[in-house]
Amino acid sequence: MELALVLVFILILLAGVVDLGRMMFEYLTMRDAAQEGAGYGAVYPSYCGQIIERASQNMPDNTYNVVVLVDGMSCEAAWTADKSLTRPAHGCENKEILLSIDHNFSVTMPLLSAFTGPTVPMHVEIKDRIVRPACN
């Protein structure tokens, strides 16, 4: 009888640890994908679609929301503004590129979801500096 009670408790605890491990794995996957996209964007800051694609290639599905900001503006808006200026200002060397990824992690363990809810929002931001040649 004692073994049955203790075994149930240990199995519930083990299932919770597995769910937390899955959550940590997804967070690390998001962080690595954001670093990959930000690194690519630091070298090729005007290739907005390819930056998002580069980050998305490292994620398991399409349920992640990827946002790229160049110098505090959306990537497309920054390059549209640069085209309208005689001297580009946003996509130059030493400007900041920020890549953020949002995702809702689905909790499968009922006991853990009692504390966290059915999903846990996860957010990752990676900042990098643009290393392209200086604008003249």
PAZADREN-85987 format. One record per residue: residue in one letter; x, y, z of N, C-alpha, C in turn. Coordinates in nm, 2 decimals. Each point is the difference from the previous one (the first is absolute). Layout:
N
> aa_nX_nY_nZ_caX_caY_caZ_cX_cY_cZ
> A_X_Y_Z_X_Y_Z_X_Y_Z
...
END
This chain:
136
> aa_nX_nY_nZ_caX_caY_caZ_cX_cY_cZ
> M_0.08_-0.12_0.00_-0.08_0.12_0.00_0.09_0.13_0.00
> E_0.10_0.00_0.08_0.09_0.11_0.01_0.07_0.02_-0.13
> L_0.04_-0.11_-0.06_0.07_0.01_-0.13_-0.09_0.06_-0.11
> A_-0.12_-0.03_0.00_-0.10_0.05_-0.10_-0.01_0.15_0.02
> L_-0.02_0.05_0.12_-0.01_0.14_0.03_0.13_0.08_-0.04
> V_0.11_-0.05_0.04_0.13_0.06_-0.03_0.03_0.00_-0.15
> L_-0.03_-0.11_-0.06_0.02_-0.01_-0.15_-0.08_0.10_-0.08
> V_-0.13_0.02_0.04_-0.08_0.09_-0.07_0.06_0.14_0.01
> F_0.04_0.04_0.12_0.06_0.13_0.03_0.13_0.02_-0.08
> I_0.08_-0.11_-0.01_0.13_0.01_-0.07_-0.03_0.01_-0.15
> L_-0.09_-0.07_-0.06_-0.03_0.01_-0.14_-0.06_0.13_-0.04
> I_-0.08_0.06_0.09_-0.05_0.14_-0.03_0.11_0.10_0.00
> L_0.09_-0.02_0.10_0.12_0.09_0.01_0.09_-0.02_-0.13
> L_0.02_-0.12_-0.04_0.08_-0.03_-0.12_-0.06_0.06_-0.12
> A_-0.14_-0.01_-0.02_-0.06_0.06_-0.11_0.01_0.15_0.00
> G_-0.01_0.07_0.11_0.02_0.14_0.01_0.14_0.04_-0.04
> V_0.10_-0.08_0.04_0.14_0.03_-0.03_0.02_-0.01_-0.15
> V_-0.06_-0.10_-0.07_0.01_-0.02_-0.14_-0.06_0.12_-0.07
> D_-0.12_0.05_0.04_-0.06_0.12_-0.06_0.09_0.12_0.02
> L_0.06_0.02_0.12_0.09_0.11_0.01_0.12_-0.01_-0.08
> G_0.05_-0.12_-0.02_0.11_-0.02_-0.09_-0.03_0.03_-0.15
> R_-0.13_-0.03_-0.04_-0.04_0.03_-0.14_-0.01_0.15_-0.01
> M_-0.05_0.07_0.10_-0.01_0.15_0.00_0.14_0.06_-0.01
> M_0.10_-0.05_0.07_0.13_0.05_0.00_0.07_-0.02_-0.14
> F_-0.03_-0.12_-0.06_0.05_-0.03_-0.13_-0.06_0.09_-0.10
> E_-0.13_0.03_0.00_-0.06_0.10_-0.09_0.06_0.14_0.02
> Y_0.02_0.04_0.12_0.06_0.13_0.02_0.14_0.01_-0.06
> L_0.08_-0.10_0.02_0.13_0.00_-0.05_0.00_0.00_-0.15
> T_-0.09_-0.08_-0.06_-0.02_0.00_-0.15_-0.03_0.14_-0.05
> M_-0.09_0.07_0.07_-0.04_0.13_-0.04_0.12_0.10_0.01
> R_0.07_-0.01_0.11_0.12_0.08_0.02_0.10_-0.02_-0.11
> D_0.03_-0.12_-0.03_0.10_-0.03_-0.11_-0.05_0.05_-0.13
> A_-0.13_-0.02_-0.03_-0.05_0.05_-0.13_0.01_0.15_-0.01
> A_-0.03_0.07_0.11_0.01_0.15_0.01_0.14_0.04_-0.02
> Q_0.10_-0.07_0.06_0.14_0.04_-0.02_0.04_-0.03_-0.15
> E_-0.05_-0.10_-0.06_0.04_-0.03_-0.14_-0.06_0.11_-0.09
> G_-0.12_0.04_0.02_-0.07_0.11_-0.08_0.07_0.13_0.03
> A_0.03_0.04_0.12_0.07_0.12_0.03_0.14_0.01_-0.06
> G_0.07_-0.11_0.01_0.13_0.00_-0.06_0.00_0.02_-0.15
> Y_-0.10_-0.07_-0.07_-0.02_0.02_-0.14_-0.04_0.15_-0.03
> G_-0.09_0.05_0.08_-0.04_0.14_-0.02_0.11_0.10_0.03
> A_0.09_-0.03_0.08_0.11_0.09_0.03_0.09_0.02_-0.13
> V_0.01_-0.11_-0.08_0.08_0.01_-0.12_-0.08_0.04_-0.12
> Y_-0.13_-0.04_-0.01_-0.09_0.03_-0.11_-0.13_0.07_0.05
> P_0.01_0.12_0.05_-0.11_0.06_0.07_-0.12_0.04_-0.09
> S_0.02_0.01_-0.13_-0.11_0.04_-0.09_-0.08_-0.12_-0.05
> Y_0.04_-0.12_0.03_-0.06_-0.12_-0.05_-0.10_-0.05_0.11
> C_-0.11_0.08_0.02_-0.10_-0.02_0.11_-0.06_-0.14_-0.01
> G_-0.05_-0.05_-0.11_-0.06_-0.13_-0.02_0.10_-0.11_0.03
> Q_0.12_0.01_-0.04_0.10_-0.10_0.02_0.04_-0.01_0.15
> I_0.00_0.11_0.07_0.03_0.00_0.14_-0.11_-0.08_0.08
> I_-0.12_0.02_-0.04_-0.11_-0.07_0.07_0.01_-0.15_-0.04
> E_0.02_-0.02_-0.13_0.01_-0.14_-0.05_0.12_-0.08_0.07
> R_0.11_0.07_0.02_0.12_-0.06_0.06_-0.03_-0.04_0.15
> A_-0.08_0.09_0.07_-0.04_-0.04_0.13_-0.10_-0.11_0.00
> S_-0.09_0.01_-0.09_-0.11_-0.10_0.00_0.05_-0.14_-0.04
> Q_0.11_-0.01_-0.07_0.05_-0.13_-0.04_0.04_-0.08_0.12
> N_0.03_0.06_0.11_0.05_-0.07_0.12_-0.11_-0.03_0.10
> M_-0.13_0.02_-0.04_-0.11_-0.02_0.09_-0.08_-0.12_-0.06
> P_-0.06_-0.08_0.09_-0.07_-0.12_-0.04_-0.13_0.02_-0.08
> D_-0.07_0.12_0.02_-0.12_0.02_-0.08_-0.03_0.15_-0.02
> N_-0.11_0.03_-0.05_-0.03_0.14_-0.04_-0.09_0.07_0.11
> T_0.00_-0.05_0.12_-0.08_0.07_0.11_0.08_0.11_0.07
> Y_0.12_0.03_-0.05_0.08_0.11_0.06_-0.02_0.13_-0.07
> N_0.00_0.11_0.07_-0.01_0.13_-0.05_0.14_0.07_0.00
> V_0.05_0.02_-0.12_0.14_0.06_-0.01_-0.02_0.15_-0.04
> V_0.07_0.09_0.07_0.00_0.14_-0.03_0.14_0.05_-0.01
> V_0.03_0.08_-0.10_0.13_0.06_-0.02_-0.01_0.15_0.00
> L_0.08_0.06_0.09_0.00_0.15_0.01_0.15_0.05_-0.04
> V_0.00_0.10_-0.08_0.13_0.06_-0.04_0.00_0.14_0.05
> D_0.09_0.04_0.09_0.00_0.13_0.06_-0.13_0.05_0.06
> G_-0.07_-0.10_0.06_-0.13_0.03_0.07_-0.12_0.00_-0.09
> M_0.02_-0.02_-0.13_-0.11_-0.01_-0.10_-0.02_-0.14_-0.05
> S_-0.11_-0.03_-0.06_-0.02_-0.13_-0.06_0.10_0.00_-0.12
> C_0.05_-0.12_-0.03_0.10_-0.01_-0.10_-0.04_0.06_-0.14
> E_-0.12_-0.03_-0.04_-0.04_0.06_-0.13_-0.02_0.15_0.01
> A_-0.05_0.05_0.11_-0.01_0.15_0.01_0.13_0.07_0.01
> A_0.10_-0.06_0.06_0.13_0.06_0.01_0.06_0.01_-0.14
> W_-0.01_-0.10_-0.09_0.06_0.00_-0.13_-0.09_0.09_-0.10
> T_-0.13_0.01_0.03_-0.08_0.09_-0.08_0.05_0.14_0.03
> A_0.02_0.03_0.13_0.04_0.13_0.04_0.14_0.03_-0.06
> D_0.09_-0.09_0.00_0.14_0.02_-0.05_-0.01_0.03_-0.15
> K_-0.09_-0.07_-0.08_-0.01_0.03_-0.14_-0.05_0.14_-0.03
> S_-0.08_0.06_0.10_-0.05_0.13_-0.03_0.09_0.11_0.05
> L_0.11_-0.04_0.07_0.10_0.10_0.04_0.11_0.01_-0.10
> T_0.07_0.11_-0.01_0.12_0.01_-0.08_0.11_-0.08_0.06
> R_0.01_0.00_0.13_0.10_-0.07_0.07_-0.06_-0.10_0.10
> P_0.01_-0.13_-0.02_-0.06_-0.10_0.09_0.04_0.02_0.14
> A_-0.10_-0.01_0.09_0.03_0.02_0.14_-0.03_-0.12_0.09
> H_-0.09_-0.09_-0.04_-0.04_-0.10_0.09_0.08_-0.13_-0.01
> G_0.04_-0.04_-0.12_0.07_-0.13_-0.02_0.15_0.01_-0.01
> C_0.06_0.10_0.07_0.14_0.02_-0.01_0.07_-0.08_0.11
> E_0.13_0.00_-0.02_0.09_-0.07_0.10_-0.02_0.06_0.14
> N_0.01_-0.09_0.10_-0.02_0.03_0.14_-0.14_0.03_0.04
> K_-0.10_-0.01_-0.09_-0.14_0.01_0.04_-0.04_-0.13_0.06
> E_-0.11_0.00_0.08_-0.04_-0.12_0.06_-0.11_-0.07_-0.08
> I_0.02_-0.14_0.00_-0.10_-0.08_-0.06_-0.05_-0.09_0.12
> L_-0.14_-0.01_0.01_-0.06_-0.08_0.11_-0.09_-0.10_-0.06
> L_0.02_-0.13_0.04_-0.09_-0.10_-0.05_-0.07_-0.06_0.12
> S_-0.13_0.00_0.00_-0.08_-0.06_0.11_-0.09_-0.11_-0.05
> I_-0.01_-0.10_0.08_-0.09_-0.12_-0.03_-0.09_-0.02_0.11
> D_-0.13_-0.02_-0.03_-0.10_-0.03_0.10_-0.07_-0.13_-0.03
> H_-0.03_-0.07_0.10_-0.07_-0.13_-0.01_-0.07_-0.04_0.12
> N_-0.11_-0.07_-0.01_-0.08_-0.05_0.11_0.03_-0.15_0.01
> F_0.06_-0.04_0.11_0.04_-0.14_0.02_-0.12_-0.07_0.06
> S_-0.04_-0.11_-0.05_-0.12_-0.08_0.05_0.05_-0.09_0.10
> V_-0.06_0.01_0.12_0.03_-0.09_0.12_-0.08_-0.12_-0.02
> T_0.06_-0.12_0.01_-0.07_-0.12_-0.01_-0.04_-0.07_0.13
> M_0.08_0.03_0.11_-0.02_-0.06_0.13_-0.12_0.08_0.07
> P_-0.11_-0.07_0.03_-0.11_0.07_0.07_0.04_0.06_0.13
> L_0.08_-0.06_0.08_0.04_0.05_0.13_0.08_0.13_-0.02
> L_0.09_0.01_-0.09_0.08_0.11_-0.03_-0.09_0.12_-0.06
> S_-0.09_-0.04_-0.08_-0.09_0.10_-0.06_-0.09_0.06_0.10
> A_-0.02_-0.06_0.11_-0.08_0.06_0.11_0.07_0.12_0.05
> F_0.13_0.00_0.00_0.07_0.12_0.05_0.03_0.10_-0.11
> T_0.03_-0.05_-0.12_0.04_0.09_-0.11_-0.11_0.04_-0.10
> G_-0.11_-0.08_-0.01_-0.10_0.02_-0.10_0.04_-0.10_-0.11
> P_-0.09_-0.01_-0.11_0.02_-0.09_-0.10_0.12_0.03_-0.10
> T_0.03_0.13_0.00_0.12_0.04_-0.08_0.08_0.10_0.08
> V_0.13_0.00_-0.03_0.10_0.09_0.06_0.06_0.09_-0.11
> P_-0.02_0.13_0.01_0.06_0.09_-0.10_0.15_0.01_0.02
> M_0.07_-0.02_-0.11_0.15_0.01_0.00_0.04_0.11_-0.10
> H_0.10_0.08_0.04_0.05_0.11_-0.08_0.15_0.00_0.00
> V_0.06_0.02_-0.11_0.15_0.01_-0.02_0.03_0.12_-0.08
> E_0.10_0.08_0.05_0.05_0.11_-0.08_0.15_-0.01_-0.01
> I_0.05_0.02_-0.12_0.15_0.01_-0.02_0.03_0.13_-0.07
> K_0.09_0.07_0.05_0.05_0.13_-0.06_0.14_-0.03_-0.06
> D_0.02_0.06_-0.11_0.13_0.00_-0.07_0.03_0.13_-0.06
> R_0.12_0.02_-0.04_0.04_0.12_-0.07_0.03_-0.03_-0.15
> I_-0.05_0.10_-0.08_0.02_-0.02_-0.15_0.15_0.02_-0.03
> V_0.06_-0.08_-0.08_0.14_0.00_-0.03_0.03_0.04_-0.14
> R_-0.11_0.03_-0.08_0.02_0.04_-0.14_0.09_0.13_-0.01
> P_0.05_0.03_-0.11_0.08_0.12_-0.01_-0.07_0.12_0.04
> A_0.07_0.10_0.05_-0.07_0.13_0.04_-0.06_0.07_-0.12
> C_-0.11_0.06_0.03_-0.08_0.08_-0.11_0.07_0.13_-0.02
> N_0.01_0.04_-0.13_0.07_0.12_-0.04_-0.11_0.11_-0.03
END
